[in-house]
Amino acid sequence: MPRLIDHEPNTRTKPMRILCLGLTRTGTNSLVVALRKLGYTPYHGSECFKSPPRDFNLWIEALNCNFFNRDPNNIPRYGREEFDRLIGTYDAVLDIPASIFWEDLIHAYPDAKVILTTRDFDSWWVSMDKTLFRFIRMPFFRYWQYCDKKQIGPLYRMSELVWRVFCGNCYERGACEEAFHEHYRRVREAVPQERRLELKVGRDGWDALCPFLGVEVPAEEWPREYTAKALNEHVDMAFWGAVGTLLSWVGLGLVVVLGAVWLRGYAGGYHDEI
């Protein structure tokens, strides 16, 4: 059965050097800025917005092929070839949805170094509950996904699949805490310590990262990027943008209805005069 990825002409143009397998909201936005300053070309989850719906729909397909595939003999899983086509122009990858594919990625790129960004569960939970979980729980976006085929719709469907893999779409604290610790436990067990670096948000920076990568420490502060406030502002912008589109549709419909009423009245008046 043909897949979207089979029609992608891209291939790998540079070796995959870094797999950041920490969960989102664990300093991945700051790390992506740091990696760019060090000369890497990282693929962060936010890169999807540069080419929607291409990226969103390919990740949706990857999630379905690798985690919800009832017929893997007919619909192959995503492996090295597929990931090369999807993100072949990047030499580092981090954040969701890629971190959900941690097991596939460490096998696909055995020479890549692994960075595990992390933070205390309590602070992670507060951040997630106020931002990404807030987005996925909003009834408006649950229904709006069927209206927006280019950005919000694919984003919502991809997010729903990511969190289905992670926590079964249960956004209660207990279920998420169990899934959080299970994710980090499994990655630590799968990746040898000499191949792995753990970076804790708010504590570790250049002094931990640069020796692991074998590069010099930059003469500047560690970047601090994308606070929960900033992420919520993007969610709110998406909401009001969708509302504006909806209102424009309603306004257009109203104009059409009023136009039809006016034409009917005008036509009726014209015949009366005859």
NORKA-V754666 format. One record per residue. N is the residue number from 1. SS is DSSP state (helix for helix, strand for strand, loop for the rest). PSI is psi as a letter, one per 30 degrees, with the letter a starting at -180 (* if undefined). D_LAST is the distance of its C-alpha to the last C-alpha in Angstrom with 2 decimals. Layout:
((N,SS,PSI,D_LAST) (N,SS,PSI,D_LAST))
This chain:
((1,loop,k,65.52) (2,loop,k,64.13) (3,loop,l,63.90) (4,helix,e,62.03) (5,helix,f,65.38) (6,helix,f,66.26) (7,helix,g,63.60) (8,loop,k,64.91) (9,loop,f,66.70) (10,loop,l,68.67) (11,loop,l,72.38) (12,loop,k,75.10) (13,loop,f,75.88) (14,loop,l,78.47) (15,loop,k,80.81) (16,loop,k,79.73) (17,loop,f,82.18) (18,strand,k,81.10) (19,strand,j,79.61) (20,strand,j,78.77) (21,loop,g,78.53) (22,loop,l,78.21) (23,loop,l,75.21) (24,loop,l,72.32) (25,loop,h,72.81) (26,loop,h,76.49) (27,loop,g,76.41) (28,helix,e,74.77) (29,helix,e,72.52) (30,helix,e,75.60) (31,helix,e,77.45) (32,helix,e,74.75) (33,helix,e,75.01) (34,helix,e,78.80) (35,helix,e,78.77) (36,helix,e,76.57) (37,helix,f,79.04) (38,loop,g,81.79) (39,loop,g,80.07) (40,loop,l,78.52) (41,loop,i,74.99) (42,strand,k,74.08) (43,strand,j,71.15) (44,loop,l,70.06) (45,helix,e,67.36) (46,helix,f,65.14) (47,helix,f,65.17) (48,helix,e,62.56) (49,helix,f,59.95) (50,helix,f,60.62) (51,loop,h,59.24) (52,loop,l,57.10) (53,loop,g,56.18) (54,helix,e,58.98) (55,helix,e,61.88) (56,helix,e,60.50) (57,helix,e,59.63) (58,helix,e,63.02) (59,helix,e,64.85) (60,helix,e,62.81) (61,helix,e,63.90) (62,helix,e,67.48) (63,helix,e,67.54) (64,helix,e,66.26) (65,helix,e,68.71) (66,helix,f,71.74) (67,helix,f,71.27) (68,loop,h,68.88) (69,loop,j,69.60) (70,loop,f,70.17) (71,loop,i,70.86) (72,loop,f,72.82) (73,loop,e,74.04) (74,loop,e,70.51) (75,loop,j,69.12) (76,loop,l,71.91) (77,loop,l,72.63) (78,loop,k,72.25) (79,loop,a,75.61) (80,helix,e,77.01) (81,helix,e,74.81) (82,helix,e,71.59) (83,helix,e,72.49) (84,helix,e,73.45) (85,helix,e,69.99) (86,helix,e,68.33) (87,helix,h,70.47) (88,loop,f,72.65) (89,loop,g,72.20) (90,loop,k,73.70) (91,loop,g,77.39) (92,strand,l,77.02) (93,strand,k,74.73) (94,loop,l,74.27) (95,loop,l,72.14) (96,loop,l,69.83) (97,loop,f,68.86) (98,helix,e,71.89) (99,helix,f,74.49) (100,helix,f,73.39) (101,helix,g,74.54) (102,helix,e,77.97) (103,helix,e,79.92) (104,helix,e,78.07) (105,helix,e,78.38) (106,helix,f,82.11) (107,helix,e,82.73) (108,helix,e,80.39) (109,loop,i,82.01) (110,loop,f,85.66) (111,loop,f,86.70) (112,loop,k,84.20) (113,strand,l,85.50) (114,strand,k,84.03) (115,strand,k,83.06) (116,strand,j,82.42) (117,strand,k,80.66) (118,strand,l,81.05) (119,loop,l,81.12) (120,loop,k,82.11) (121,helix,e,79.94) (122,helix,e,79.20) (123,helix,e,77.70) (124,helix,e,75.87) (125,helix,e,74.36) (126,helix,e,73.15) (127,helix,e,71.52) (128,helix,e,69.87) (129,helix,f,68.69) (130,helix,f,66.94) (131,loop,d,65.38) (132,helix,e,64.97) (133,helix,e,65.35) (134,helix,e,62.86) (135,helix,e,60.34) (136,helix,f,60.89) (137,helix,f,60.70) (138,loop,j,57.38) (139,helix,e,54.80) (140,helix,e,52.03) (141,helix,f,53.62) (142,helix,e,54.45) (143,helix,e,50.75) (144,helix,f,49.60) (145,loop,f,51.79) (146,loop,f,49.18) (147,loop,e,46.52) (148,loop,j,48.72) (149,loop,f,50.14) (150,loop,e,51.70) (151,loop,d,53.95) (152,helix,e,53.97) (153,helix,e,53.40) (154,helix,e,56.28) (155,helix,e,58.43) (156,helix,e,57.98) (157,helix,e,58.74) (158,helix,e,61.79) (159,helix,e,63.00) (160,helix,e,62.62) (161,helix,e,64.77) (162,helix,e,67.35) (163,helix,f,67.90) (164,helix,e,67.92) (165,helix,e,70.87) (166,helix,e,72.49) (167,helix,g,72.18) (168,loop,g,70.07) (169,loop,g,67.14) (170,loop,j,69.16) (171,loop,g,68.96) (172,loop,k,71.57) (173,helix,e,74.50) (174,helix,e,77.15) (175,helix,e,75.47) (176,helix,e,74.77) (177,helix,e,78.32) (178,helix,e,79.75) (179,helix,e,77.50) (180,helix,e,78.34) (181,helix,e,82.09) (182,helix,e,81.83) (183,helix,e,80.02) (184,helix,e,82.73) (185,helix,e,85.54) (186,helix,e,84.41) (187,helix,e,83.93) (188,helix,e,87.37) (189,helix,e,88.97) (190,helix,f,87.31) (191,loop,k,87.95) (192,loop,k,91.58) (193,helix,e,92.41) (194,helix,f,93.42) (195,helix,f,89.91) (196,strand,k,88.15) (197,strand,k,87.62) (198,strand,k,86.31) (199,strand,k,84.48) (200,strand,k,83.88) (201,loop,k,81.01) (202,loop,f,82.27) (203,loop,e,85.82) (204,loop,l,86.19) (205,loop,b,85.14) (206,helix,e,86.48) (207,helix,f,90.10) (208,helix,e,89.31) (209,helix,e,86.74) (210,helix,e,88.35) (211,helix,e,91.78) (212,helix,e,90.09) (213,helix,f,88.08) (214,loop,h,91.00) (215,loop,l,89.35) (216,loop,l,90.24) (217,loop,k,88.97) (218,loop,l,86.40) (219,loop,h,87.27) (220,loop,l,84.27) (221,loop,l,83.22) (222,loop,k,81.72) (223,loop,k,77.89) (224,loop,j,76.07) (225,loop,l,72.55) (226,loop,i,69.49) (227,loop,l,70.32) (228,helix,e,68.65) (229,helix,e,66.61) (230,helix,e,65.29) (231,helix,e,64.42) (232,helix,e,62.59) (233,helix,e,60.60) (234,helix,e,59.47) (235,helix,e,58.51) (236,helix,e,56.52) (237,helix,e,54.83) (238,helix,e,53.86) (239,helix,e,52.50) (240,helix,f,50.39) (241,helix,e,49.23) (242,helix,e,48.04) (243,helix,e,46.39) (244,helix,e,44.60) (245,helix,e,43.36) (246,helix,e,42.24) (247,helix,e,40.37) (248,helix,e,38.68) (249,helix,e,37.54) (250,helix,e,36.27) (251,helix,e,34.51) (252,helix,e,32.90) (253,helix,e,31.82) (254,helix,e,30.37) (255,helix,e,28.40) (256,helix,e,27.02) (257,helix,e,26.12) (258,helix,e,24.49) (259,helix,e,22.63) (260,helix,e,21.33) (261,helix,e,20.33) (262,helix,e,18.59) (263,helix,e,16.69) (264,helix,e,15.66) (265,helix,e,14.55) (266,helix,e,12.72) (267,helix,e,10.94) (268,helix,e,10.13) (269,helix,e,8.86) (270,helix,e,6.58) (271,helix,e,5.03) (272,helix,e,5.41) (273,helix,e,3.79) (274,loop,*,0.00))
